[in-house]
Amino acid sequence: MAANEFYIGSARAGQPKLQVKQTPANAFIIHKVQADSDNRQTAVALFFIFVLSSTTCAADQTPNPTVPTPDRLAAIQQAHKEAETGYAKASEGLPDTPKGSERGEDLWKEFDKKQSDLFMAAVELARIDPTSDTAFAALEWVLTIPRAYYLPAGVPAMELATAHHATNPKVGKIIAWLGYYTPPEGEASRSAALTLIRAVADKNPNRIARGQAVMALAWQAKQQFAEKEAEQELYKLRYLRVGKLAPEVEGEDVDGRRFKLSDYRGKVVMIDFWGDW
């Protein structure tokens, strides 16, 4: 008898017997092997087959826990919302005292640990099938909460988005947040953030998403220019005000001799900077 066949019924002569074959789809095909002389026995056999088939089908319909479903992401987001609400209520009305401040810091650390774990859970959910819609939704959720950029989930979320969603037309929202809240120099997540922004600017077919990325890069260039200007102004305030020691100047005089301004310290000196093109 084949491995996927079995018989129900008595082996005695004249007794009804049913042959059951299981198909690859786990359906059961019932064949009469002998004439049925006992309707009750047939009914019991058919009921047994029905129960067995139903059990197998139900097992096939059991959700696979390794599939990144929207419900799993929704549960993570709901847990974060509840933790955030709990933190807000617990910290509300704390006294403006050293003990109150200490209690507030403890509450924040507790909440921050919870949200860090939830962000990482969303990233791990995205890893299961990183090109899926649920994975994108998980990454979008993490990367539109700037606090995540400074937690362990930040860099892997950015890297997954770069690898699998740089060409996704819906990525513009992520880029808008990353562009406005780009981690500053010295932060581990800055490089990953800029890599994602540049990838979207270079590869995304959607003009709105590309525009968000180009705007983000422009903000970074403007910020760097502003920082340079600020450094120059600060230098002027520190060293070029009246009464400050003049900065060192080195060069050649009209006769070609090398000199340093400090060589004339204690003397009245007029410096004329000029050029000829």
Residue pairs with C-beta under 8 A, 6 or more apart in sequence:
1 7
2 21
4 21
4 22
5 19
5 20
5 21
5 22
6 19
6 20
7 17
7 18
7 19
7 20
7 33
8 17
8 18
8 20
8 45
8 48
8 49
9 15
9 16
9 17
9 18
9 33
9 34
9 41
9 45
10 16
10 17
10 41
11 17
14 34
14 37
15 34
15 37
15 38
15 41
16 32
16 34
16 35
16 36
16 37
16 38
16 41
16 42
16 45
17 32
17 33
17 34
18 30
18 31
18 32
18 33
18 42
18 45
18 46
18 49
19 30
19 31
19 32
19 33
20 28
20 29
20 30
20 31
20 49
21 28
21 29
21 31
22 28
22 29
23 29
26 53
26 56
26 57
26 60
27 53
28 49
28 52
28 53
30 46
30 49
36 42
63 69
66 128
67 128
67 129
68 125
68 126
68 128
68 129
68 132
68 134
68 135
68 138
69 134
70 134
70 137
72 125
72 134
73 122
73 125
73 134
73 137
73 138
73 141
76 118
76 121
76 122
76 125
76 138
77 122
77 141
79 114
79 118
80 114
80 115
80 118
83 111
83 114
83 115
83 118
84 111
84 115
86 111
87 107
87 108
87 110
87 111
90 107
91 104
91 107
91 108
94 100
94 101
94 103
94 104
112 147
112 151
115 145
115 147
115 148
115 151
116 151
116 152
116 153
119 142
119 145
119 148
119 151
119 152
119 153
119 154
119 157
120 151
120 152
120 153
122 138
122 139
122 141
122 142
122 153
122 157
123 138
123 139
123 142
123 153
123 156
123 157
123 160
125 134
125 135
125 138
126 134
126 135
126 136
126 138
126 139
126 157
126 160
127 135
127 160
128 135
129 135
130 160
130 163
130 164
131 164
131 165
135 160
135 164
136 164
136 165
136 168
136 170
139 157
139 160
139 161
139 165
139 174
140 170
140 173
140 174
142 148
142 153
142 154
142 157
143 149
143 154
143 157
143 158
143 161
143 174
143 177
143 178
144 173
144 174
144 177
146 177
146 181
148 154
148 157
149 178
149 181
149 183
149 187
149 189
149 193
150 183
150 187
150 189
154 189
154 192
155 188
155 189
155 192
158 178
158 189
158 192
158 193
158 195
158 196
159 192
161 171
161 174
161 196
162 192
162 195
162 196
162 199
165 171
166 196
166 199
166 200
166 203
166 204
167 203
167 204
167 205
168 204
168 209
169 204
169 205
169 206
169 208
169 209
170 209
171 200
171 204
171 209
172 200
172 206
172 208
172 209
172 211
172 212
174 196
175 196
175 197
175 200
175 209
175 212
175 213
175 216
176 212
176 216
178 193
178 196
178 197
178 216
179 197
179 212
179 213
179 215
179 216
179 217
179 219
179 220
180 216
180 219
182 190
182 193
182 194
182 197
182 216
182 219
182 220
183 189
183 190
183 193
184 190
194 220
197 213
197 216
197 217
198 213
198 217
200 209
200 210
200 212
200 213
201 210
201 213
201 214
201 217
204 210
204 213
238 244
239 245
239 247
240 247
246 261
248 260
248 261
248 262
249 260
249 261
249 271
250 258
250 259
250 260
250 261
251 258
251 259
252 258
252 259
253 259
261 269
261 271
